[in-house]
Amino acid sequence: MKVTHSCLEFDSIEGLIDFTREFETGSMIRFLSPIEDNSGNVLVKEEVQVKESTLARLKDIKGQYTPKFEIKLNKELLEQIQNILAIKIVNQLKVTDMKFLKFMYENTNYNFKGIIRNSLLSKKTILTLLKVYNQNLNFFKYISELGLLSLGIVMIPDTMRFRLLRRYAFTAGILMDVPRIGVDKFTKLPSDDNEKVRIAHKCSDILQKLDLIEFTYGSISNHMPLGMMEDSASSDKNASGENIDETFLDDIIANDGESDSKEDGSREDAIPEKSYDLFQALLTDALKLSRYIANISHNAVDKDYVMEELVYYIAYNTSKKYFDELLANPLVATFKEFEVNVKRLRKIAEVEMKCVYPPSAWAYPKPKSSQVLCKNKVWDCPNIVMGWDIHVITAQEAFGWVGTSLPVDNYPKCRLEEELDEIMVEPEKPKKK
């Protein structure tokens, strides 16, 4: 199947029949041009309803005509594709191995299915997702999870007053990686921050073709979580950059002056231009969190503990001002069973934030921190405790604990360690689900 702005093209009758069954099109199919046999006789006229029996007959006489079928993208068929795609996206919640994502939606009171369907009103968005689904099913599942994460993050009472933020969050989340469809390991981002920024900017530029609301592009450009690895710039110095598909959307864009009526009409989703900065800030934070959650979930070594650890990571990194509290705190609060450990990690972050030469103070080891050392070895700091150096025998990577890694070495002890004694709650080992 080839997806274009005006039609769906099939070069086999079997492919067409499979599509009509999967997308439950019934008699919505109409050909843009007649189907003729090898003698030039018309078998099926253009612009007439094509019944299942007609397709079955065409299959029976396969070889007596040229198998080229151009299916007209009328309003009825587009709406049916929209419905089925929305169902497929929602069904990803049932099959995903991302425990954090499943938990986000288990007890929600919001009509997220309606939000998802209504986010797919644009013809260009529908066709983009259909093309992704047809070309790479695993990638479709991956971007569906990004969209579901972004939507789940903003499904909190504090954002109720921001009309249609949920729709924007889902749309931006599911589309932001589409130009990366040709990347082999699409679930793994480069560790180099400069390369992450390049990818985000490039994807944002390519997605301009979809005519999304303007502030979406700024959010996609600026959402990448940076500082995950302190020495990331050197770690990928020999790696080649990701191949971004700049032409993926070209067939979907009208080149004949035809407009996308659903986008050009009186916009239901219009918001005052003066609110763009606020919406962009919220959307950027939502995408940043969803990217972070997806990256940790896909690349964690121990999948059994990843949901619990994500709660701790987000709580800790929010206290370090890495994530915005408006969205991150309610998200963490939904995971009630981990509340004890969350409180401890917030307090550990608060102790580190008192560093005279930030970000040198580092509570070690996480999450059961009993010591505070000076990672940057600022010997003239008034908080240095001379003669009590700490020997780190196991490196602690920045994975999850944003912003730094801790190599094996000797480090000076920090006086802030005394404040850890006030944190009486001992973190519990999360139970396997």
NUZA-686066 format. One record per residue (C-alpha): residue number from 1; x, z, y. Coordinates in pm, whole numbers, padded with zeros to 5 digits. Each point is the difference from the previous one (the first is absolute). Last residue first. Layout:
REM residues N
r resi: NUM east: X up: Z north: Y
...
REM end
This chain:
REM residues 433
r resi: 433 east: 00532 up: 03998 north: -00717
r resi: 432 east: 00332 up: 00180 north: -00017
r resi: 431 east: 00000 up: 00335 north: 00172
r resi: 430 east: 00199 up: 00038 north: 00317
r resi: 429 east: 00281 up: 00257 north: -00021
r resi: 428 east: -00097 up: 00283 north: 00228
r resi: 427 east: 00160 up: 00067 north: 00334
r resi: 426 east: 00097 up: 00364 north: 00059
r resi: 425 east: -00192 up: 00150 north: 00288
r resi: 424 east: 00206 up: 00251 north: 00200
r resi: 423 east: 00112 up: -00218 north: 00286
r resi: 422 east: 00147 up: 00275 north: 00215
r resi: 421 east: 00330 up: -00024 north: -00188
r resi: 420 east: 00027 up: -00361 north: 00118
r resi: 419 east: 00053 up: 00134 north: 00351
r resi: 418 east: 00341 up: 00138 north: -00096
r resi: 417 east: 00109 up: -00354 north: -00091
r resi: 416 east: -00014 up: -00081 north: 00371
r resi: 415 east: 00354 up: 00146 north: 00015
r resi: 414 east: 00135 up: -00328 north: -00138
r resi: 413 east: 00261 up: -00017 north: -00280
r resi: 412 east: 00281 up: -00253 north: 00038
r resi: 411 east: -00001 up: -00288 north: -00249
r resi: 410 east: 00221 up: -00085 north: -00299
r resi: 409 east: -00075 up: -00336 north: -00165
r resi: 408 east: -00229 up: -00193 north: -00237
r resi: 407 east: -00202 up: -00234 north: 00218
r resi: 406 east: -00322 up: 00098 north: 00184
r resi: 405 east: -00234 up: -00280 north: 00099
r resi: 404 east: -00189 up: -00016 north: 00326
r resi: 403 east: -00305 up: -00117 north: 00193
r resi: 402 east: -00303 up: 00043 north: -00218
r resi: 401 east: -00013 up: 00244 north: -00287
r resi: 400 east: -00185 up: -00236 north: -00235
r resi: 399 east: 00313 up: -00177 north: -00119
r resi: 398 east: 00270 up: 00140 north: 00230
r resi: 397 east: 00229 up: 00068 north: -00293
r resi: 396 east: 00125 up: 00345 north: -00093
r resi: 395 east: 00350 up: -00004 north: -00150
r resi: 394 east: 00073 up: 00266 north: -00260
r resi: 393 east: 00299 up: 00236 north: 00038
r resi: 392 east: -00063 up: 00111 north: 00357
r resi: 391 east: 00258 up: 00268 north: 00088
r resi: 390 east: -00123 up: 00226 north: 00279
r resi: 389 east: 00257 up: 00146 north: 00239
r resi: 388 east: -00017 up: 00374 north: 00065
r resi: 387 east: 00316 up: 00067 north: 00200
r resi: 386 east: -00153 up: -00069 north: 00340
r resi: 385 east: -00377 up: 00015 north: 00048
r resi: 384 east: -00079 up: -00287 north: 00239
r resi: 383 east: -00295 up: 00074 north: 00230
r resi: 382 east: 00205 up: -00009 north: 00323
r resi: 381 east: 00088 up: -00366 north: -00068
r resi: 380 east: 00372 up: -00070 north: 00049
r resi: 379 east: 00046 up: -00114 north: -00361
r resi: 378 east: -00264 up: -00274 north: 00007
r resi: 377 east: 00033 up: -00092 north: -00368
r resi: 376 east: -00263 up: -00279 north: 00000
r resi: 375 east: -00194 up: 00144 north: -00296
r resi: 374 east: 00013 up: 00354 north: 00133
r resi: 373 east: -00138 up: 00211 north: -00284
r resi: 372 east: -00317 up: 00199 north: -00053
r resi: 371 east: -00043 up: 00182 north: -00331
r resi: 370 east: -00284 up: 00109 north: -00230
r resi: 369 east: -00202 up: -00322 north: -00006
r resi: 368 east: -00230 up: -00046 north: -00297
r resi: 367 east: -00125 up: -00347 north: 00108
r resi: 366 east: 00273 up: -00096 north: 00068
r resi: 365 east: 00348 up: 00139 north: -00058
r resi: 364 east: 00100 up: 00069 north: 00271
r resi: 363 east: -00141 up: 00030 north: 00350
r resi: 362 east: 00186 up: -00238 north: 00230
r resi: 361 east: 00097 up: 00078 north: 00358
r resi: 360 east: 00188 up: -00297 north: 00151
r resi: 359 east: -00295 up: -00200 north: 00136
r resi: 358 east: 00025 up: 00128 north: 00262
r resi: 357 east: 00283 up: 00182 north: 00180
r resi: 356 east: -00150 up: 00340 north: 00090
r resi: 355 east: -00219 up: -00010 north: -00312
r resi: 354 east: -00340 up: 00165 north: 00045
r resi: 353 east: -00165 up: -00301 north: -00169
r resi: 352 east: 00159 up: 00104 north: -00330
r resi: 351 east: -00195 up: 00327 north: 00004
r resi: 350 east: -00325 up: -00185 north: 00074
r resi: 349 east: 00067 up: -00236 north: -00292
r resi: 348 east: 00040 up: 00297 north: -00234
r resi: 347 east: -00327 up: 00141 north: 00134
r resi: 346 east: -00184 up: -00324 north: -00074
r resi: 345 east: 00155 up: 00001 north: -00347
r resi: 344 east: -00131 up: 00349 north: -00071
r resi: 343 east: -00351 up: -00082 north: 00117
r resi: 342 east: -00008 up: -00314 north: -00216
r resi: 341 east: 00109 up: 00200 north: -00304
r resi: 340 east: -00295 up: 00234 north: 00029
r resi: 339 east: -00250 up: -00276 north: 00084
r resi: 338 east: 00066 up: -00213 north: -00308
r resi: 337 east: -00347 up: 00050 north: -00150
r resi: 336 east: -00165 up: -00088 north: 00330
r resi: 335 east: 00111 up: -00365 north: 00006
r resi: 334 east: -00245 up: -00112 north: 00268
r resi: 333 east: 00200 up: 00199 north: 00258
r resi: 332 east: 00296 up: -00240 north: -00034
r resi: 331 east: -00213 up: -00288 north: 00129
r resi: 330 east: -00149 up: 00217 north: 00275
r resi: 329 east: 00357 up: 00080 north: 00115
r resi: 328 east: 00133 up: -00358 north: -00014
r resi: 327 east: -00255 up: -00178 north: 00220
r resi: 326 east: -00004 up: 00210 north: 00317
r resi: 325 east: 00341 up: 00153 north: -00081
r resi: 324 east: 00195 up: -00321 north: 00064
r resi: 323 east: 00281 up: -00054 north: -00250
r resi: 322 east: 00372 up: 00058 north: 00060
r resi: 321 east: -00059 up: 00307 north: 00215
r resi: 320 east: 00208 up: 00225 north: -00233
r resi: 319 east: -00324 up: 00183 north: -00083
r resi: 318 east: -00136 up: -00337 north: -00104
r resi: 317 east: 00304 up: -00055 north: -00223
r resi: 316 east: -00062 up: 00329 north: -00184
r resi: 315 east: -00372 up: -00056 north: -00052
r resi: 314 east: 00054 up: -00363 north: -00103
r resi: 313 east: 00275 up: 00090 north: -00248
r resi: 312 east: -00200 up: 00288 north: -00147
r resi: 311 east: -00309 up: -00214 north: -00057
r resi: 310 east: 00220 up: -00278 north: -00138
r resi: 309 east: 00154 up: 00245 north: -00246
r resi: 308 east: -00339 up: 00083 north: -00147
r resi: 307 east: -00090 up: -00366 north: -00044
r resi: 306 east: 00343 up: -00095 north: -00139
r resi: 305 east: 00017 up: 00266 north: -00269
r resi: 304 east: -00090 up: -00203 north: -00307
r resi: 303 east: 00160 up: -00319 north: 00136
r resi: 302 east: 00350 up: 00149 north: -00022
r resi: 301 east: 00242 up: -00266 north: 00128
r resi: 300 east: -00199 up: -00082 north: 00312
r resi: 299 east: 00017 up: -00364 north: 00112
r resi: 298 east: -00364 up: -00109 north: 00008
r resi: 297 east: -00139 up: 00331 north: 00123
r resi: 296 east: 00271 up: 00059 north: 00264
r resi: 295 east: -00041 up: -00349 north: 00147
r resi: 294 east: -00380 up: 00014 north: -00012
r resi: 293 east: -00013 up: 00339 north: 00174
r resi: 292 east: 00246 up: -00110 north: 00270
r resi: 291 east: -00181 up: -00330 north: 00060
r resi: 290 east: -00333 up: 00182 north: 00024
r resi: 289 east: 00145 up: 00254 north: 00243
r resi: 288 east: 00152 up: -00265 north: 00226
r resi: 287 east: -00319 up: -00206 north: -00016
r resi: 286 east: -00209 up: 00296 north: 00116
r resi: 285 east: 00249 up: 00087 north: 00275
r resi: 284 east: 00000 up: -00359 north: 00129
r resi: 283 east: -00381 up: -00005 north: -00008
r resi: 282 east: -00024 up: 00317 north: 00206
r resi: 281 east: 00249 up: -00128 north: 00260
r resi: 280 east: -00162 up: -00345 north: 00009
r resi: 279 east: -00344 up: 00153 north: 00048
r resi: 278 east: 00122 up: 00208 north: 00295
r resi: 277 east: 00181 up: -00294 north: 00159
r resi: 276 east: -00301 up: -00231 north: -00047
r resi: 275 east: -00251 up: 00235 north: 00163
r resi: 274 east: 00025 up: -00162 north: 00346
r resi: 273 east: -00084 up: -00333 north: -00165
r resi: 272 east: -00348 up: 00131 north: -00074
r resi: 271 east: -00099 up: -00052 north: -00364
r resi: 270 east: -00145 up: -00310 north: -00165
r resi: 269 east: -00092 up: 00042 north: -00367
r resi: 268 east: -00344 up: -00159 north: 00023
r resi: 267 east: 00159 up: -00304 north: 00157
r resi: 266 east: -00240 up: -00250 north: 00156
r resi: 265 east: 00112 up: -00314 north: -00175
r resi: 264 east: 00355 up: -00122 north: -00041
r resi: 263 east: 00099 up: 00197 north: -00306
r resi: 262 east: -00300 up: -00067 north: -00224
r resi: 261 east: -00010 up: -00358 north: 00120
r resi: 260 east: 00355 up: -00084 north: -00103
r resi: 259 east: 00052 up: -00302 north: 00217
r resi: 258 east: 00060 up: -00361 north: -00102
r resi: 257 east: 00261 up: -00170 north: 00218
r resi: 256 east: 00122 up: -00210 north: -00291
r resi: 255 east: 00295 up: 00204 north: -00115
r resi: 254 east: -00199 up: 00295 north: -00135
r resi: 253 east: 00229 up: 00274 north: -00134
r resi: 252 east: -00026 up: 00076 north: -00371
r resi: 251 east: 00252 up: -00264 north: -00106
r resi: 250 east: 00261 up: 00152 north: 00236
r resi: 249 east: -00035 up: 00361 north: -00116
r resi: 248 east: 00286 up: -00001 north: -00253
r resi: 247 east: 00231 up: -00203 north: 00226
r resi: 246 east: 00232 up: 00273 north: 00134
r resi: 245 east: 00064 up: 00154 north: -00342
r resi: 244 east: 00252 up: 00280 north: 00065
r resi: 243 east: 00313 up: -00007 north: -00214
r resi: 242 east: 00155 up: 00343 north: 00020
r resi: 241 east: 00351 up: 00030 north: 00142
r resi: 240 east: 00311 up: -00031 north: -00215
r resi: 239 east: 00174 up: 00314 north: -00119
r resi: 238 east: 00369 up: 00056 north: 00072
r resi: 237 east: -00053 up: 00243 north: 00288
r resi: 236 east: -00286 up: 00174 north: -00179
r resi: 235 east: 00146 up: 00351 north: -00019
r resi: 234 east: 00182 up: -00021 north: 00334
r resi: 233 east: -00304 up: 00012 north: 00226
r resi: 232 east: -00172 up: 00248 north: -00229
r resi: 231 east: 00250 up: 00277 north: 00074
r resi: 230 east: -00260 up: 00257 north: 00102
r resi: 229 east: -00255 up: -00112 north: -00256
r resi: 228 east: -00370 up: 00025 north: 00079
r resi: 227 east: 00083 up: -00035 north: 00369
r resi: 226 east: -00280 up: -00248 north: 00064
r resi: 225 east: -00363 up: -00008 north: -00114
r resi: 224 east: -00122 up: -00351 north: 00095
r resi: 223 east: -00302 up: 00002 north: 00231
r resi: 222 east: 00131 up: -00189 north: 00304
r resi: 221 east: -00078 up: -00366 north: -00063
r resi: 220 east: -00321 up: 00071 north: -00194
r resi: 219 east: -00127 up: 00222 north: 00281
r resi: 218 east: 00085 up: -00253 north: 00270
r resi: 217 east: -00179 up: -00270 north: -00198
r resi: 216 east: -00316 up: 00206 north: -00044
r resi: 215 east: -00021 up: 00054 north: 00377
r resi: 214 east: -00122 up: -00357 north: 00048
r resi: 213 east: -00309 up: -00010 north: -00223
r resi: 212 east: 00077 up: -00237 north: -00287
r resi: 211 east: 00027 up: -00372 north: 00069
r resi: 210 east: 00119 up: -00091 north: -00352
r resi: 209 east: 00288 up: -00216 north: 00125
r resi: 208 east: 00155 up: 00307 north: 00163
r resi: 207 east: 00074 up: 00107 north: -00359
r resi: 206 east: 00329 up: -00193 north: 00014
r resi: 205 east: 00126 up: 00201 north: 00299
r resi: 204 east: -00097 up: 00333 north: -00156
r resi: 203 east: 00175 up: -00091 north: -00324
r resi: 202 east: 00318 up: -00089 north: 00191
r resi: 201 east: -00006 up: 00321 north: 00204
r resi: 200 east: -00051 up: 00215 north: -00311
r resi: 199 east: 00273 up: -00182 north: -00193
r resi: 198 east: 00251 up: 00027 north: 00285
r resi: 197 east: -00075 up: 00372 north: 00039
r resi: 196 east: 00059 up: 00062 north: -00371
r resi: 195 east: 00322 up: -00203 north: 00018
r resi: 194 east: 00127 up: 00213 north: 00288
r resi: 193 east: -00090 up: 00316 north: -00192
r resi: 192 east: 00210 up: -00099 north: -00302
r resi: 191 east: -00154 up: 00149 north: -00313
r resi: 190 east: -00175 up: -00327 north: -00085
r resi: 189 east: -00363 up: 00055 north: -00101
r resi: 188 east: -00106 up: 00030 north: -00364
r resi: 187 east: -00356 up: -00089 north: -00104
r resi: 186 east: 00066 up: -00371 north: 00065
r resi: 185 east: 00273 up: -00023 north: -00261
r resi: 184 east: -00009 up: -00380 north: -00043
r resi: 183 east: -00084 up: -00091 north: 00361
r resi: 182 east: -00225 up: -00308 north: 00021
r resi: 181 east: -00306 up: 00193 north: 00116
r resi: 180 east: 00192 up: 00155 north: 00292
r resi: 179 east: -00215 up: -00195 north: 00253
r resi: 178 east: -00300 up: 00211 north: -00119
r resi: 177 east: 00169 up: 00333 north: 00080
r resi: 176 east: -00210 up: 00106 north: 00302
r resi: 175 east: -00328 up: -00140 north: -00135
r resi: 174 east: -00140 up: 00289 north: -00206
r resi: 173 east: 00108 up: 00269 north: 00244
r resi: 172 east: -00101 up: -00186 north: 00315
r resi: 171 east: -00350 up: -00066 north: -00135
r resi: 170 east: -00043 up: 00355 north: -00131
r resi: 169 east: 00115 up: 00162 north: 00323
r resi: 168 east: -00208 up: -00233 north: 00218
r resi: 167 east: -00315 up: 00081 north: -00197
r resi: 166 east: 00067 up: 00370 north: 00013
r resi: 165 east: 00068 up: -00011 north: 00374
r resi: 164 east: -00350 up: -00145 north: 00046
r resi: 163 east: -00102 up: 00245 north: 00272
r resi: 162 east: 00254 up: 00267 north: 00082
r resi: 161 east: -00232 up: 00300 north: 00028
r resi: 160 east: 00007 up: 00053 north: -00375
r resi: 159 east: 00381 up: 00035 north: 00003
r resi: 158 east: 00009 up: 00380 north: -00027
r resi: 157 east: -00254 up: -00006 north: -00285
r resi: 156 east: 00242 up: -00160 north: -00248
r resi: 155 east: -00010 up: -00342 north: -00166
r resi: 154 east: 00309 up: -00112 north: 00194
r resi: 153 east: 00245 up: 00061 north: -00287
r resi: 152 east: -00236 up: -00143 north: -00260
r resi: 151 east: -00021 up: -00332 north: 00185
r resi: 150 east: 00378 up: -00038 north: 00015
r resi: 149 east: 00034 up: 00096 north: -00367
r resi: 148 east: -00275 up: -00242 north: -00105
r resi: 147 east: 00166 up: -00284 north: 00191
r resi: 146 east: 00341 up: 00072 north: -00154
r resi: 145 east: -00166 up: 00025 north: -00342
r resi: 144 east: -00164 up: -00340 north: 00046
r resi: 143 east: 00342 up: -00135 north: 00103
r resi: 142 east: 00143 up: 00100 north: -00340
r resi: 141 east: -00300 up: -00122 north: -00200
r resi: 140 east: 00023 up: -00340 north: 00171
r resi: 139 east: 00375 up: -00004 north: -00073
r resi: 138 east: -00075 up: 00054 north: -00368
r resi: 137 east: -00255 up: -00283 north: 00004
r resi: 136 east: 00239 up: -00256 north: 00151
r resi: 135 east: -00127 up: -00348 north: 00095
r resi: 134 east: -00376 up: 00031 north: -00047
r resi: 133 east: -00028 up: 00348 north: 00147
r resi: 132 east: 00230 up: -00092 north: 00291
r resi: 131 east: -00205 up: -00314 north: 00070
r resi: 130 east: -00323 up: 00199 north: -00013
r resi: 129 east: 00151 up: 00260 north: 00234
r resi: 128 east: 00093 up: -00266 north: 00256
r resi: 127 east: -00336 up: -00173 north: -00041
r resi: 126 east: -00192 up: 00319 north: 00078
r resi: 125 east: 00227 up: 00083 north: 00296
r resi: 124 east: -00037 up: -00349 north: 00146
r resi: 123 east: -00379 up: 00012 north: -00037
r resi: 122 east: -00012 up: 00328 north: 00190
r resi: 121 east: -00258 up: 00251 north: -00125
r resi: 120 east: 00233 up: 00169 north: -00249
r resi: 119 east: 00007 up: 00341 north: 00168
r resi: 118 east: -00375 up: 00024 north: -00059
r resi: 117 east: 00058 up: 00005 north: -00376
r resi: 116 east: 00263 up: 00272 north: 00028
r resi: 115 east: -00212 up: 00216 north: 00229
r resi: 114 east: -00299 up: -00037 north: -00232
r resi: 113 east: 00206 up: 00115 north: -00298
r resi: 112 east: 00138 up: 00288 north: 00209
r resi: 111 east: -00343 up: 00150 north: 00050
r resi: 110 east: 00147 up: 00336 north: 00099
r resi: 109 east: -00061 up: 00325 north: -00185
r resi: 108 east: 00341 up: 00003 north: -00167
r resi: 107 east: 00047 up: 00214 north: -00309
r resi: 106 east: 00212 up: -00219 north: -00226
r resi: 105 east: 00128 up: -00238 north: 00269
r resi: 104 east: 00324 up: 00170 north: 00105
r resi: 103 east: 00062 up: 00116 north: -00358
r resi: 102 east: 00022 up: -00356 north: -00130
r resi: 101 east: 00252 up: -00094 north: 00269
r resi: 100 east: 00226 up: 00297 north: -00079
r resi: 99 east: -00016 up: -00079 north: -00370
r resi: 98 east: 00139 up: -00353 north: 00047
r resi: 97 east: -00041 up: -00135 north: -00355
r resi: 96 east: -00273 up: -00231 north: 00127
r resi: 95 east: -00274 up: -00105 north: -00243
r resi: 94 east: -00312 up: 00163 north: 00140
r resi: 93 east: 00099 up: -00019 north: 00368
r resi: 92 east: 00077 up: -00370 north: -00050
r resi: 91 east: -00373 up: -00041 north: -00060
r resi: 90 east: -00056 up: 00032 north: 00376
r resi: 89 east: 00220 up: -00306 north: 00064
r resi: 88 east: -00173 up: -00201 north: -00275
r resi: 87 east: -00342 up: 00092 north: 00140
r resi: 86 east: 00104 up: -00109 north: 00352
r resi: 85 east: 00131 up: -00329 north: -00143
r resi: 84 east: -00336 up: -00055 north: -00174
r resi: 83 east: -00203 up: 00060 north: 00316
r resi: 82 east: 00221 up: -00218 north: 00224
r resi: 81 east: -00007 up: -00282 north: -00257
r resi: 80 east: -00380 up: 00022 north: 00007
r resi: 79 east: -00005 up: -00003 north: 00380
r resi: 78 east: 00224 up: -00307 north: 00004
r resi: 77 east: -00228 up: -00177 north: -00249
r resi: 76 east: -00312 up: 00058 north: 00212
r resi: 75 east: 00169 up: -00103 north: 00325
r resi: 74 east: 00125 up: -00331 north: -00138
r resi: 73 east: 00351 up: -00056 north: -00130
r resi: 72 east: -00053 up: -00342 north: -00160
r resi: 71 east: 00160 up: -00037 north: -00341
r resi: 70 east: 00240 up: -00293 north: -00039
r resi: 69 east: 00028 up: -00101 north: -00366
r resi: 68 east: 00260 up: -00244 north: -00132
r resi: 67 east: -00013 up: -00064 north: -00373
r resi: 66 east: 00002 up: -00383 north: 00002
r resi: 65 east: -00283 up: -00117 north: -00227
r resi: 64 east: -00066 up: -00088 north: -00365
r resi: 63 east: 00272 up: 00234 north: -00126
r resi: 62 east: -00230 up: 00303 north: -00026
r resi: 61 east: -00347 up: -00108 north: -00107
r resi: 60 east: -00097 up: 00340 north: -00145
r resi: 59 east: 00154 up: 00188 north: 00294
r resi: 58 east: -00204 up: -00204 north: 00245
r resi: 57 east: -00311 up: 00087 north: -00201
r resi: 56 east: 00082 up: 00372 north: 00021
r resi: 55 east: 00049 up: -00033 north: 00377
r resi: 54 east: -00343 up: -00162 north: 00030
r resi: 53 east: -00158 up: 00273 north: -00215
r resi: 52 east: 00148 up: 00264 north: 00230
r resi: 51 east: -00184 up: -00161 north: 00291
r resi: 50 east: 00160 up: -00189 north: 00287
r resi: 49 east: -00214 up: 00012 north: 00313
r resi: 48 east: 00034 up: -00323 north: 00198
r resi: 47 east: 00250 up: -00075 north: 00278
r resi: 46 east: 00176 up: -00284 north: -00188
r resi: 45 east: -00168 up: -00178 north: -00289
r resi: 44 east: 00090 up: 00066 north: -00363
r resi: 43 east: 00067 up: -00270 north: -00259
r resi: 42 east: 00030 up: -00293 north: 00240
r resi: 41 east: 00107 up: -00322 north: -00175
r resi: 40 east: 00345 up: -00126 north: 00096
r resi: 39 east: 00100 up: -00125 north: -00343
r resi: 38 east: 00229 up: 00297 north: -00069
r resi: 37 east: -00285 up: 00239 north: 00074
r resi: 36 east: -00076 up: 00119 north: 00350
r resi: 35 east: -00026 up: 00353 north: 00141
r resi: 34 east: -00133 up: -00020 north: 00355
r resi: 33 east: 00183 up: 00157 north: 00296
r resi: 32 east: -00038 up: 00342 north: 00163
r resi: 31 east: -00137 up: 00146 north: -00324
r resi: 30 east: -00255 up: 00282 north: 00015
r resi: 29 east: 00013 up: 00328 north: -00193
r resi: 28 east: -00247 up: 00275 north: 00095
r resi: 27 east: -00198 up: -00053 north: -00325
r resi: 26 east: 00125 up: 00318 north: -00169
r resi: 25 east: 00312 up: 00118 north: 00184
r resi: 24 east: 00075 up: 00296 north: -00224
r resi: 23 east: 00359 up: 00030 north: 00127
r resi: 22 east: 00148 up: 00021 north: -00350
r resi: 21 east: -00248 up: -00248 north: -00147
r resi: 20 east: 00031 up: -00260 north: 00276
r resi: 19 east: 00380 up: 00032 north: -00005
r resi: 18 east: 00025 up: -00049 north: -00377
r resi: 17 east: -00221 up: -00309 north: 00028
r resi: 16 east: 00226 up: -00148 north: 00269
r resi: 15 east: 00316 up: 00067 north: -00199
r resi: 14 east: -00154 up: -00158 north: -00311
r resi: 13 east: -00104 up: -00309 north: 00198
r resi: 12 east: 00361 up: -00056 north: 00099
r resi: 11 east: 00169 up: -00102 north: 00326
r resi: 10 east: -00183 up: 00249 north: 00222
r resi: 9 east: -00008 up: 00003 north: 00381
r resi: 8 east: -00177 up: 00269 north: 00202
r resi: 7 east: -00129 up: -00129 north: 00331
r resi: 6 east: 00009 up: -00001 north: 00380
r resi: 5 east: 00282 up: 00239 north: 00093
r resi: 4 east: 00198 up: -00067 north: -00316
r resi: 3 east: 00045 up: 00188 north: -00328
r resi: 2 east: 00153 up: -00191 north: -00291
r resi: 1 east: -00117 up: 00084 north: -00350
REM end
